């Protein structure tokens, strides 16, 4: 972003880049830092269309300056009226998982999106939600659950643990040892 902002500070360079794009699409807009928006604004200056896609309820980068609502307000201020299209139907999950996700998201202070399972989705198995008192207890609990699945006959290669942070994965890996 620093190099891009520096390049766009040069009028000739900024004009050249802005002229390159007729259409811009920014995916995962909920994770876009406000300084990155400066680059988007310059690139979109001459564009016919700017499309921002994302789920504002899924931002995970607030710690590094992602403020999706502020960014969208700035888009409206810079580019005038916008057309908002809600992508409500989920085609990539199961009905049970979407019901659970909506129950969790309903507790968000300022929920931005609504999602529903498309009729074609399978029912699926409802997930089990477990809260642990500490990171250590969580790691041990996950390891114990994996061990129980293996005892029940589930092949180990069919078990996956998904983590958002490497430090969490390291902690769980240690508990699995």
C-alpha positions in Angstrom: 0.0 0.0 0.0 2.9 2.4 0.8 4.4 2.0 -2.7 1.0 2.3 -4.3 0.2 5.5 -2.4 3.6 6.9 -3.2 3.1 6.2 -6.9 -0.3 7.7 -6.8 1.0 10.9 -5.2 2.8 11.6 -8.5 0.1 13.2 -10.8 1.3 11.6 -14.0 1.5 8.2 -12.4 -1.9 8.5 -10.7 -3.5 9.6 -14.0 -1.9 6.7 -15.9 -3.2 4.1 -13.4 -6.6 5.7 -13.1 -7.0 5.5 -16.9 -6.1 1.8 -17.0 -9.3 0.5 -15.4 -12.9 0.8 -16.6 -14.3 -1.5 -14.0 -12.9 -2.2 -10.5 -14.0 -5.0 -8.2 -12.8 -5.1 -4.6 -13.4 -8.5 -2.9 -13.4 -8.9 0.9 -14.1 -5.2 1.3 -14.7 -5.8 5.0 -10.9 -6.4 5.5 -9.9 -3.3 3.5 -7.9 -0.7 5.6 -8.9 2.9 5.2 -5.4 3.7 3.8 -6.0 1.1 1.1 -9.1 3.0 0.2 -7.0 5.9 -0.9 -5.6 3.6 -3.6 -9.0 2.3 -4.6 -10.3 5.9 -4.8 -7.5 6.9 -7.2 -7.9 3.8 -9.3 -11.6 4.3 -9.5 -11.5 8.0 -10.4 -11.9 7.3 -14.1 -13.7 4.0 -13.9 -17.3 3.5 -15.1 -18.0 1.1 -12.3 -16.7 0.2 -8.8 -18.0 -3.0 -7.2 -17.3 -3.7 -3.5 -18.1 -7.3 -2.4 -17.9 -8.6 1.2 -19.7 -9.5 4.4 -19.4 -6.7 6.9 -20.1 -9.1 9.7 -17.0 -11.1 8.9 -14.3 -8.5 9.4 -11.3 -9.9 11.2 -8.9 -7.0 10.7 -10.2 -4.3 12.9 -7.0 -4.5 14.8 -5.1 -3.2 11.7 -7.5 -0.5 10.8 -10.3 -2.2 8.8 -13.5 -0.1 9.3 -15.9 -1.4 6.6 -18.8 0.9 7.5 -16.5 4.0 7.5 -15.0 2.8 4.2 -18.5 2.4 2.6 -19.6 5.8 3.9 -16.5 7.3 2.2 -17.4 5.5 -1.1 -20.8 7.1 -0.9 -19.3 10.5 -0.2 -16.7 10.2 -3.0 -18.8 8.6 -5.7 -22.4 9.6 -5.0 -25.4 7.3 -4.7 -24.6 3.6 -4.6 -26.6 0.6 -5.4 -26.5 -2.0 -2.6 -27.3 -5.6 -3.5 -27.7 -8.1 -0.7 -26.5 -11.5 -1.4 -28.8 -13.4 0.9 -28.9 -16.9 -0.5 -25.9 -19.1 0.6 -25.2 -21.9 -1.9 -22.0 -23.3 -0.3 -23.0 -24.7 3.1 -25.6 -26.7 4.8 -28.9 -25.5 6.2 -27.9 -26.6 9.7 -24.7 -24.6 9.6 -26.4 -21.5 8.3 -29.1 -21.7 11.0 -26.3 -21.9 13.7 -24.3 -19.1 12.1 -27.4 -16.9 12.1 -28.1 -17.7 15.8 -24.5 -16.6 16.7 -24.6 -13.5 14.4 -28.0 -12.4 15.9 -26.1 -11.5 19.0 -23.8 -9.0 17.2 -24.3 -5.5 18.3 -24.6 -4.0 14.8 -25.3 -6.9 12.4 -25.0 -5.8 8.8 -25.9 -8.9 6.8 -28.6 -11.5 6.7 -28.0 -15.0 5.2 -30.3 -17.8 4.4 -29.8 -21.3 3.1 -30.7 -21.8 -0.5 -33.5 -24.4 -0.8 -31.2 -26.7 -2.8 -28.8 -27.2 0.2 -28.7 -30.4 2.2 -29.9 -30.3 5.8 -26.5 -31.2 7.3 -25.6 -32.0 10.8 -25.9 -29.1 13.3 -22.5 -28.1 14.7 -21.7 -28.5 18.3 -20.7 -25.2 20.0 -18.4 -25.4 23.0 -17.0 -22.6 25.0 -13.7 -23.1 27.0 -12.5 -21.1 29.9 -9.0 -20.7 28.5 -6.9 -21.2 25.3 -5.2 -24.1 27.0 -8.5 -25.8 27.8 -9.7 -25.2 24.3 -6.6 -26.9 22.8 -6.9 -29.9 25.2 -10.7 -30.1 24.5 -10.1 -30.2 20.7 -7.4 -32.8 21.1 -9.7 -35.0 23.3 -12.5 -34.6 20.8 -10.2 -35.7 17.9 -9.1 -38.7 20.0 -12.7 -39.7 20.7 -13.5 -39.5 16.9 -10.6 -41.8 16.1 -11.7 -44.2 18.9 -15.2 -44.2 17.2 -13.5 -45.3 13.9 -13.2 -42.0 12.1 -9.9 -42.1 10.1 -7.5 -39.4 11.4 -7.0 -38.1 7.8 -10.7 -37.3 7.7 -10.4 -34.9 10.7 -9.5 -31.2 10.2 -9.1 -28.3 12.6 -9.4 -24.9 11.0 -7.8 -21.9 12.8 -7.7 -18.2 12.0 -4.3 -17.7 13.6 -1.1 -19.6 13.4 -0.6 -19.3 17.1 -3.9 -21.1 17.7 -2.9 -23.9 15.3 0.5 -24.3 17.1 -1.3 -24.6 20.4 -3.7 -27.2 19.2 -0.9 -29.1 17.4 1.0 -29.3 20.7 -2.1 -30.7 22.4 -2.5 -33.3 19.7 1.0 -34.6 20.2 
